[in-house]
């Protein structure tokens, strides 16, 4: 039976007003995993990157310059698309979070739940691999055990939600697989484009071009061009502040301009 691997990571962890914390995972079908790993390895060798070098979104790996590394990263993204990988993403405004550790925990829970939803649609099991980190009190081990044994808590659902399609939760670190490089490049690219918008940087055309490259990666339901909240989730779903709600809508419209057609309804309540 085919199954799915989910390699996860976060970005924009620094608690900066006006920024969105990003948590995301890339789904890799196991029947294409070896071919994709080989393809990424070939791209590395062709680029002349030393086998011991760590490949991330930034900085550029020697001997590539900025332009060469950008083309190299795009080739990796295109290889992931060719091999049927899908991206699940979560974004929360730091101003509305309860601190980076809590925001990341909600992000992990949400992405794991959306992975469960995707696995149900595919009628497949899956394995979650989370980028290793240390949170306050180093509680991550207990959190992962809880996810496996009980399930996840979600802000929009009552009680604990079991993840019966997920067969395990494990750690992964950069350099331990080509897929950790893939997830870092994907999530770093998404973060960069979002920050261009949120920080008002004069690189809008570059950011939109990058979003266009990322667009085919996002989970979509069959025969739909729009991206449901499984593919890209804004949290929370309901916002009390008109100012913060406007920031969410502005980002959603920016993503749509980059062909990431988010269909989520973000409500303003008062």
Secondary structure as GFF3:
##gff-version 3
##sequence-region A 1 270
A	DSSP	beta_strand	3	11	.	.	.	ID=ss1
A	DSSP	beta_strand	20	29	.	.	.	ID=ss2
A	DSSP	alpha_helix	30	47	.	.	.	ID=ss3
A	DSSP	alpha_helix	66	82	.	.	.	ID=ss4
A	DSSP	beta_strand	86	93	.	.	.	ID=ss5
A	DSSP	three_ten_helix	94	96	.	.	.	ID=ss6
A	DSSP	alpha_helix	100	122	.	.	.	ID=ss7
A	DSSP	beta_strand	125	131	.	.	.	ID=ss8
A	DSSP	three_ten_helix	136	138	.	.	.	ID=ss9
A	DSSP	alpha_helix	140	149	.	.	.	ID=ss10
A	DSSP	beta_strand	152	153	.	.	.	ID=ss11
A	DSSP	beta_strand	160	161	.	.	.	ID=ss12
A	DSSP	beta_strand	166	172	.	.	.	ID=ss13
A	DSSP	alpha_helix	178	198	.	.	.	ID=ss14
A	DSSP	alpha_helix	204	215	.	.	.	ID=ss15
A	DSSP	beta_strand	232	235	.	.	.	ID=ss16
A	DSSP	beta_strand	238	239	.	.	.	ID=ss17
A	DSSP	alpha_helix	242	257	.	.	.	ID=ss18
A	DSSP	beta_strand	267	268	.	.	.	ID=ss19
###
